[in-house]
Amino acid sequence: MPTLNRTAFWGITYRQLASVLGFYLISALLYDGALSISQRPWSKQSLGSDYVQGFPRILLDYSFKLLVTAPIWYILFIGLRHHLLARRVLLHVVFLPVFIVVWQAIYYLVSDTIGIGRLRNSGQVWDTYIGGLFYLVQFGIYHAYAYYRDYQRQRIQEAELRELAVKSELSALKAQLNPHFLYNVFNTISATVPPELEHTRELLADLADLFRYQLQASKTDFVTVRDEVAFLQKYLDLEKARFGDRLQVVFDVPETVLNAKIPPMLLQPLVENAVRHGIAPLIEGGEVRIKITQQNGQLKVTVTDTGAGMNGKVNGTGVGLANTRLRLEKMYGSELAITVNQPHGVVIDFVIPT
């Protein structure tokens, strides 16, 4: 059973492939039976003999149907899978005649070459009719199955999102006392710092703001890019106090994206990963660049560092990256791309709709 669920090619499992081949075999057997019965008035052979004698021709016929179907299926369900269903269905207006013409050309050529009988002259209209009907039936099944599969995936994703939301809410409730308490404590400590230690007071204020933002983020689903960037700036100010000149930070965030909405605390794990795993291991340090652009209704976020990289690997396995990857996948169906930055470092980016 596990073998049947493994992917053979094009995202098709062995179970699905076996189902398609079984559908074609049953269709060929039924068609052969229908032809054998229709030949009874003039056939001089028994029904069984006609059935067995005609099966190789029918098998060849449906083999070429499958051959021509494969690229059409690939275009509709792999190449254009993200397009609207209505648009893909409309493409059958073009693909159906193409299927008929190409299949008949190949089937007739091979049949004539190897000497297997086929319908000729006015009888070819039945090949066209049956072939077109079979095309509509099979792609009706494929579309129905794809819709059912997508619907099941959506239900599973929604269930996982609800479970994730419940867990996040419980975690937020558990963690709420800590940030709120620490936020007040840091403000109290900041008030007791003498004026000559103004930099220390500023660091404490930044740290208090981080806890306040975390507390606010636990109560909302979305924040503006402006708020998220302000949070990142305070976080990186604290990191720069620790690393000094070893850490250089560049924000490339135009005014046009500041009011866009994103989930809170989405960028911080990426920036923390860049600092912790990229910059910290290097004596000379490096640069972290945060770039956010907006185009065609999409927001692209890129975090680049010139640090140590990931020991030659480009797949981050940290908890922060895993959580961000999971949030992007469940909320938007987007992927977190992690690549090598040349000459050294890491580039992490993702795209979400706005």
BELDA-V170668 format. One line per field, one symbol per residue. phi: phi as a letter, one per 40 degrees, with the letter a starting at -180 (. if undefined). A space follows every 50 residues. Layout:
phi=???
This chain:
phi=.dccccccafgccccccccccccccccccccccccccccdcbccbcdccc cccccdccccdccccccccdccdcccbbcbccccccccccccccccccdc ccccccccccccccgccacbfcccccccccccccdccccccccccccccc cccccccccccccccccccccccccccdccccdccccccdccccdcbccc ccccccccccccccccccbbcabcddcccccccccccccccccgccbbbb bbbcdcbcccbaccfccdcccccccccccdccccgibbbbbbbbafgbbb bbbbbbccgbfgbbbcbccccccccccccccbgcbccbbccccahbbbaa bbcb
